[in-house]
Amino acid sequence: MTDQNDSVFLEPGDLAKVAQIVQDLAAKRIMMVVDRAAYDASGAAAVIQPILEALEVSWFCEFELNPKLADVQRGVDQARAFDPELVIALGGGTAIDLGKLISSLSHQEASPREIVTGQASIERAGTPLLAIPTTSGTGSEATHFAVAYVGHDKYSIADDSLLPRYTIVDAQLTYSLPATITAATGLDAFCQAIESIWAVGSTDESIGYAVAAGRFALQHLVAATHRPTPADRLGMCRAAHLAGRAINISKTTASHALSYPLTSLHEIPHGIAVAMTLSPMLAYNAQVSDSDCTDPRGAEAVRRRIAIIVELLEAADVADACQRIEAFFAELGCPASLAEAGICDEQALRQIVDSVNTQRLSNNPRSASPETLLQLLKGNLAENEA
């Protein structure tokens, strides 16, 4: 796989290019925003550590899963004190999103809280960032946005300057991933691809990336989870990166909007949380009409994109496509419904709906009121309990 941008490296073994990037920047001070467990288990340490020996290095490794504002603030304070010439973010989506926010927000006048919560904007470029994912899921290395939690509320920060200047997607770093993380992160990539196709913000370019990402995930995710080969690991790296490129244009939609409270309130891994509502949302969006269509291109344009998803899944119709999605999730051993995750009472469902990310929901091609979402979640429960 090639890339027109010569600062994006996508082949196995490309981690060794860290040395060239450091040399090209003449960087002497490096800030490492790193998931330590991933750094060691992935084999990244063996390649990167010798490169760092002649440099000044500041390590930022103690942070919680899913970026928290407190961790962003600590990282910004550390970056301002150290003044790095390059930030390297290595790990899953949390590490990369933190790297984006730390490298950028450390150069802004406004506080991290003000920028994260939307009270202020990013005004200037930050420190150059090299993003190195060790999972095949979020595609954060290919997007111009990052997320952060303030309490249970999840915020998305978008700015062109957040797109990493350098990216290395080396499939060899994913060889040691356990099955549970492979499945959860891979589901995130697959769901991003599907949502990107029906998104209001979709374009021909984003749909091309999304279809390719979906094909890679359908072909490789089950094997990468249960019986991984280098080819399957590479295929999932392709899926994740292309899905990232797709949502960088289109952004995500209702299933992602619903996933945020599932993760923050019920601690369900992000990719699995998104997957739980993907099939119901496909069925719901397929019934779009002129009266409830939110896409300015019209309901017929949405239906054409739904047809692309049906074709991608090699399904006969939407109902068959939904069944194929659910069967795919079952092969991964992941809960395909809220009921399977133990979220069964109406109060819990209402809390999920009340916490929905409205920004992502507005990108869904069919409007959905809180009551509609509640009924959709109840329908999902009923189907799986029948």
C-alpha positions in Angstrom: 0.0 0.0 0.0 1.4 3.4 -1.0 0.6 6.9 0.1 0.9 10.2 -1.7 2.1 11.8 1.5 5.8 11.0 2.0 5.4 11.5 5.8 3.0 8.5 6.1 4.6 5.1 6.3 2.4 2.0 6.1 4.6 -1.0 5.5 5.8 -3.7 8.0 9.2 -2.7 9.3 8.6 1.0 8.8 9.1 1.7 12.5 12.8 2.0 11.8 12.0 5.3 10.0 11.7 7.0 13.4 15.5 7.6 13.1 15.2 9.4 9.8 12.3 11.5 11.0 14.3 12.6 14.1 17.3 13.4 11.8 15.2 15.3 9.3 13.8 17.5 12.1 17.3 17.8 13.8 15.3 17.1 16.9 17.3 16.9 20.2 14.4 16.9 22.7 11.7 14.3 22.3 8.5 13.9 24.4 7.3 10.4 24.4 3.5 10.0 25.0 3.5 6.3 25.3 1.4 3.4 26.5 4.2 1.6 28.3 2.7 -1.9 28.1 2.2 -1.5 24.4 5.7 0.0 24.0 7.3 -3.1 25.5 4.9 -5.8 24.3 4.7 -4.6 20.7 8.5 -4.7 20.2 8.6 -0.9 19.6 11.1 -0.4 22.5 13.7 -2.6 20.9 13.7 -0.4 17.8 13.1 3.1 19.3 15.1 2.9 22.5 18.5 2.9 20.8 17.4 6.0 18.8 16.6 7.9 22.0 19.9 7.2 23.8 21.6 10.3 22.3 18.6 12.6 22.9 16.9 14.4 25.7 13.7 12.5 26.4 10.7 13.3 28.6 8.3 10.4 29.2 4.5 10.8 29.7 3.2 7.3 30.4 0.9 7.5 33.4 -2.6 8.0 32.0 -6.0 6.4 32.1 -7.7 4.6 29.2 -9.9 7.0 27.2 -8.3 10.5 27.3 -9.2 12.4 30.5 -9.0 16.2 30.8 -6.7 15.8 33.9 -4.2 13.8 31.9 -4.3 16.3 29.1 -3.6 19.1 31.5 -0.7 17.2 33.1 0.8 16.4 29.7 0.4 20.1 28.6 2.2 21.2 31.7 5.0 18.7 31.1 5.4 19.7 27.5 5.6 23.4 28.4 8.3 22.8 30.9 10.3 20.5 28.6 9.7 22.3 25.3 10.1 19.3 23.0 11.0 19.6 19.3 9.1 16.4 18.5 6.3 14.5 20.2 6.0 10.8 19.6 2.7 9.2 20.5 2.7 5.4 20.5 -0.1 3.1 21.6 -3.8 2.8 21.0 -6.2 5.6 20.4 -5.8 7.0 23.9 -2.1 7.6 23.5 -2.4 9.1 20.1 -5.3 11.4 21.0 -3.3 12.5 24.1 -0.3 13.1 21.9 -2.4 15.3 19.5 -3.8 17.3 22.4 -0.5 17.7 24.3 1.5 18.7 21.2 -1.1 21.3 20.2 -2.6 22.6 23.4 0.8 23.3 25.0 1.2 26.1 22.4 -2.2 27.8 22.9 -3.1 30.8 25.0 -6.4 29.3 26.2 -6.5 26.5 28.8 -6.9 22.9 27.9 -10.3 22.9 29.6 -11.5 25.9 27.5 -10.4 24.3 24.3 -11.7 20.8 25.1 -15.1 22.0 26.1 -15.4 24.3 23.1 -15.1 27.6 24.9 -11.9 28.5 23.0 -10.3 27.4 19.7 -6.8 26.2 18.6 -5.1 29.4 17.3 -1.6 28.2 16.3 0.3 25.1 15.2 1.9 22.9 17.9 5.0 20.8 18.2 5.4 18.3 15.3 3.8 15.0 16.1 4.7 11.5 15.0 1.8 9.0 15.6 2.6 5.3 15.8 -0.5 3.1 16.5 0.0 -0.3 18.1 -3.7 -1.4 17.6 -5.8 -1.7 14.4 -8.8 0.3 15.3 -9.2 4.0 15.9 -7.4 5.3 12.9 -6.6 8.3 15.0 -3.3 8.7 13.2 -5.3 9.6 10.1 -7.7 12.2 11.5 -7.7 15.8 12.4 -9.7 15.4 15.6 -9.1 14.1 19.1 -11.4 13.2 22.0 -11.3 13.9 25.7 -13.6 13.1 28.7 -14.6 15.7 31.2 -16.3 13.6 33.8 -18.7 11.3 31.9 -19.0 13.8 29.0 -17.0 13.1 25.9 -15.8 16.0 23.8 -14.4 16.0 20.3 -11.9 18.6 19.3 -11.4 19.2 15.6 -8.7 21.3 13.9 -6.5 20.7 10.8 -3.4 21.1 13.0 -4.3 18.0 15.0 -3.5 15.7 12.0 -0.1 14.2 12.8 2.7 15.5 10.7 4.2 12.0 10.6 2.6 8.6 10.8 4.0 5.1 11.0 1.6 2.2 10.7 3.7 -0.9 11.1 1.7 -4.1 11.3 4.5 -5.8 13.2 3.6 -3.7 16.2 0.2 -5.5 16.4 1.5 -9.1 16.3 1.3 -9.4 20.1 -2.2 -8.0 20.6 -4.5 -10.3 22.5 -7.7 -11.5 20.9 -10.0 -9.2 23.0 -8.2 -6.0 22.0 -7.9 -7.2 18.4 -11.6 -7.7 18.2 -12.7 -4.5 20.0 -10.3 -2.2 18.1 -11.1 -4.0 14.8 -14.8 -3.5 15.4 -14.2 0.2 15.8 -12.6 0.3 12.4 -15.4 -1.7 10.8 -18.1 0.4 12.4 -16.4 3.6 11.3 -16.3 2.3 7.8 -20.1 1.5 7.7 -21.1 4.7 9.4 -18.9 6.8 7.1 -20.8 5.4 4.1 -24.2 6.6 5.3 -22.9 9.8 7.0 -24.3 13.2 6.0 -20.6 14.3 5.6 -19.7 11.5 3.2 -18.1 12.2 -0.2 -17.0 10.0 -3.1 -13.5 10.0 -1.6 -14.6 9.0 1.9 -16.8 6.3 0.6 -13.9 4.9 -1.4 -11.8 4.7 1.7 -14.7 3.3 3.8 -15.6 0.5 1.3 -11.9 -0.6 1.1 -11.7 -0.5 4.9 -14.9 -2.5 5.3 -13.6 -5.1 2.9 -10.3 -5.5 4.7 -12.1 -5.9 8.1 -14.6 -8.4 6.7 -11.8 -10.4 5.2 -9.3 -10.3 8.1 -10.8 -9.4 11.5 -12.1 -12.9 12.5 -8.8 -14.5 11.6 -6.7 -11.7 13.2 -8.7 -12.3 16.4 -8.6 -16.1 16.6 -5.7 -17.3 14.4 -3.7 -14.3 13.3 -1.2 -14.4 10.5 1.1 -11.5 9.4 -1.3 -11.1 6.4 -4.3 -10.7 8.7 -2.5 -8.2 10.9 -1.5 -6.2 7.9 -5.1 -6.4 6.6 -6.5 -5.0 9.8 -3.9 -2.2 9.8 -5.1 -1.3 6.4 -8.7 -1.4 7.6 -8.1 0.9 10.5 -6.0 3.4 8.6 -8.5 3.6 5.7 -11.4 3.9 8.1 -9.6 6.7 9.8 -9.1 8.5 6.4 -12.8 8.0 5.8 -14.1 9.5 9.0 -11.5 12.3 8.7 -13.7 13.5 5.9 -17.2 12.2 6.8 -17.1 12.0 10.6 -19.1 9.4 12.5 -22.8 9.1 13.2 -25.5 7.7 15.5 -23.8 4.5 16.6 -20.8 6.4 17.7 -23.0 9.0 19.4 -24.7 6.2 21.4 -21.4 4.5 22.1 -19.9 7.3 24.2 -22.2 6.8 27.3 -22.0 3.1 26.9 -18.2 3.4 27.4 -18.3 6.2 30.1 -21.2 4.9 32.1 -20.8 1.1 31.6 -17.1 0.7 30.8 -17.8 -1.2 27.6 -14.8 -1.0 25.2 -15.4 1.6 22.6 -15.4 -0.6 19.5 -17.8 -3.1 21.1 -20.0 -0.2 22.3 -20.3 1.1 18.8 -21.0 -2.3 17.3 -24.0 -2.9 19.6 -26.2 -0.4 17.7 -24.8 -0.8 14.2 -27.3 -3.3 12.9 -30.3 -1.5 14.4 -29.1 1.8 12.9 -28.6 0.3 9.5 -32.2 -0.9 9.6 -33.4 2.5 10.9 -31.4 4.6 8.3 -32.6 2.3 5.5 -36.2 3.5 6.2 -35.3 7.2 5.6 -37.9 9.4 4.0 -38.0 12.9 2.6 -39.7 14.1 5.8 -37.0 12.8 8.2 -33.9 13.0 6.0 -31.1 15.2 7.4 -28.9 14.9 4.3 -29.3 17.8 1.9 -28.7 15.4 -1.0 -32.0 13.8 -0.2 -33.4 10.4 0.9 -32.7 8.7 -2.4 -29.0 9.6 -2.1 -29.0 8.0 1.4 -30.7 4.9 0.1 -28.1 4.6 -2.6 -25.4 4.6 0.0 -27.3 2.0 2.1 -27.2 -0.1 -1.0 -23.4 0.2 -1.1 -23.3 -1.2 2.4 -25.7 -4.1 1.4 -23.4 -4.9 -1.5 -20.3 -4.6 0.7 -21.8 -7.3 3.0 -22.7 -9.4 0.0 -26.3 -9.4 1.3 -29.6 -9.8 -0.5 -31.3 -6.9 1.2 -31.1 -4.7 4.3 -32.5 -7.4 6.6 -30.0 -9.9 5.4 -27.2 -7.3 5.8 -28.2 -6.8 9.4 -28.1 -10.5 10.0 -24.7 -10.7 8.4 -23.4 -7.9 10.7 -24.7 -9.7 13.8 -23.2 -13.0 12.6 -19.9 -11.3 12.1 -19.9 -9.9 15.6 -20.9 -13.3 17.0 -17.8 -14.9 15.3 -15.7 -12.4 17.2 -17.2 -13.5 20.5 -18.4 -9.9 21.3 -21.8 -9.1 22.8 -24.0 -8.0 19.9 -26.7 -6.3 22.0 -27.1 -4.2 25.1 -28.9 -7.1 26.8 -25.9 -9.3 26.4 -23.9 -6.7 28.2 -26.3 -6.6 31.0 -27.9 -3.2 30.2 -31.6 -4.2 30.4 -33.7 -1.7 32.4 -35.4 1.4 31.0 -33.7 3.8 33.4 -30.2 2.7 32.1 -31.4 3.1 28.5 -32.8 6.6 29.2 -29.5 7.6 30.8 -27.7 6.4 27.6 -30.1 8.4 25.4 -29.8 11.5 27.6 -26.0 11.4 27.3 -25.9 11.1 23.6 -23.3 13.2 21.7 -25.5 15.5 19.7 -22.7 16.5 17.4 -22.3 13.0 16.1 -26.0 12.4 16.0 -26.5 15.4 13.7 -24.3 13.6 11.1 -26.8 10.7 10.9 -28.8 10.8 7.6 -32.1 10.2 9.4 -33.2 12.3 12.3 -33.9 10.6 15.6 -35.5 12.1 18.6 -34.6 10.9 22.1 -37.8 8.9 22.2 -37.0 7.3 18.9 -33.5 6.3 20.1 -35.0 4.9 23.3 -37.5 2.8 21.2 -34.6 1.7 18.9 -32.6 0.5 21.9 -35.6 -1.3 23.3 -36.2 -2.9 19.9 -32.6 -4.1 19.9 -33.2 -5.7 23.3 -36.4 -7.3 22.3 -34.9 -8.8 19.2 -32.1 -10.4 21.1 -34.3 -11.6 24.0 -36.9 -13.2 21.7 
